[in-house]
Amino acid sequence: MTAAANLCSRRGLLAGAGAGALLAGTRLSFAAGRYTGDTLVVVSLRGGFDGLTAFAPIGDQDYYRARPGIAVPRSRVIAGDGMFGLHPALAPLLPHWRAGRLAAVHAVGQQNANRSHFAAMEAMENAAPGSAIRSGWLDRMIGVTGAAGPLSAVSMGDARPARLMAGPANDVSMRAVDDFHLAADGKRPIAAALRAMYADQPAVLAGPARAADRALNATGRIIGGYRPANGARYPNTDLGDALRDVARLIRAGSGLVTAAVDCGDWDMHEGLGAAVQGQRMYDDLAALAAALGAFATDLGEWTMRNVTVLTVSEFGRRVAENGSRGTDHGHGNAMLLLGGGIRGGRVYTRWPGLGPDDLADGDLAVTADYRSVIGEILQRRCGVGALSEVFPGGVQPSDFGLCIAR
């Protein structure tokens, strides 16, 4: 974490709970450096997302051989191309798929298999394997863009994906916009005391306190009842609350460059279930889709032209179902992409196949480095040039053509 995030964390001086938003029609202006790219929203699907269920390879008969009890039947998918089909629980996102704003990338992941939740997620958020770099890739992305606004980088929600933003760039962690404040500041003037304490200090000491103060002032101008636009209805979930506040910051013109949001638990060793309502995977996918769908509806087509959402997860699941009608930790996975600049309505992949000789130690093989997928988004939508400062080690952007260049 950055020093500013330490100062403004719920484990330190910040307290926060609940969710809220901005009065319809209100617009604010904040300094946000010279950044003119997309707002990048990273949703971490923690626990090991099962991309083989969400975007089922219905054209690969080995999929049905490996998962006789939990495979999504061809008759149940709601869209696709004959090779891949969308799980029926993703119905809230179907309009965006049809409009070309939603896509998936399959057989994607880290190059080195790691089935430990903590080690794999740490490696994914660090995204600098083989190096001594300990910052998060979102922190490095903020540094490259030069964005300097008080709310340029926000980790939103109850869980805090700190490693993504660990490093020198200023970032803010909050559980909700309406309750973003210094703990006990209502009884004691802590914010004022901090300003006085660091007023004459050098930047190296005063920087975190000043960044915290700027963020507090910025959110203080937004606090109030929020009314989602365009009839959007967010689900009453942690993800729904978090994405509503991210949308709120975007609509307020807060200078938000990137937001990180957690969504879990996807670790379904048992009871993943069939593709029907009431089953664990179905219901979790439906909640994910409802939150993302509400977010896109709230922002509307015009604002979504400048927003890209992508999902990451530490690893995928084993190809074969286990004896508990679930799946164990695997390797290759799928990423979801949503935004006005996405060339959607399709699944991008270099499909390796699911036959016994195609698997990587029983797992879906990785044919695309997740960093290269993100790299294409960063270059074409976020104005990042060479990727070496964000992803060291010679990572090249994917050549799928995932999005339209700004």
Summary of the structure (lengths in Angstrom):
residues: 406
radius of gyration: 20.9
end to end distance: 30.8
largest distance: 69.2
contacts: 1477
relative contact order: 0.23
helix: 33%
strand: 16%
